[in-house]
Amino acid sequence: QVEAFQRSTSLDDAFELAKERAVRQRKMTKDLSPSRRAIVTLVSSWHFDISMGILITISVLLVIVDVNYSADGGVTPAWVSKANVVILALFAIELVLKVYALRLSYLSDRLAAFDLMVVVVDLAVTITINFLPLDIPLPIALARMSRVLKITR
């Protein structure tokens, strides 16, 4: 009975938190344009959070594959590099949407600033590797591994 009470209390708490979040979101978005309101609703949803978590997990798996090939002295398959570029593009789109919708309130959050730094560094590394003929070894895996820290949000 105690366990059943604890479960019902935690469910009640979860529903209460969801209601509070919805009320805060309505207050925050009531003066926004319809497009910004729609984007705020999208990027604030738990579906979006879960999708980004899955994307981060896939990114980590790709880094592991990349490091394994590099450690064995092999060449990383082209599909891994292309998948990393696609994931980086999705992370960049996420940031653009959040900055557009939430403006300075998004950038005032420390974790959001960290996300921005991770994506900008990864973009710089990717552009440098793919478009500039440099023979300088860059710690690609290290830059991409920093994506893992995004999950701490």
Steps between C-alpha positions, in 0.01 A plus 500: 500500500784738581659434161168558323461828690852607403434418135172691497667794674783507247247481214299780659821701532586434136155612385522807721841590356367452147208733576733762648729476197201549266382805696851654494527433129162663429601809700837516329361464148183707518668813354701317234426478129330179390820365341710564811225354720495183288879466519502556877236231534705266282838550670344490847324169447616176654480340154765742382717432806478124443581544131807704583605241758475227236702717261770548766510123559543435127774762495682324782476169317645661188789642701568152638504354148727783382744453789507121452595535134761765581651297784543200270680718248216471254308759309165605639220400261348782297152432640624583852632838387182576308282396795702729728442792263124430494486480880699821530257670261206382714668636814558833322134512392398432861708796617368732230140409589559556869680831451227620264219397732645585840745778404727622781320297764639187334855630487491608865481134605845351571417162347369670189822699473692174538287340224579797278872464570496125426320546169717796391823312580374190322396713200844663492676162515273350233543796265876500555531129428265485203567826321848625588811310390685488832742232611455585868358209701185611676343318795179426316379231735557726798296781345221260410510329840410834655153442351451241773496780753187638333309214659555656844227751419 
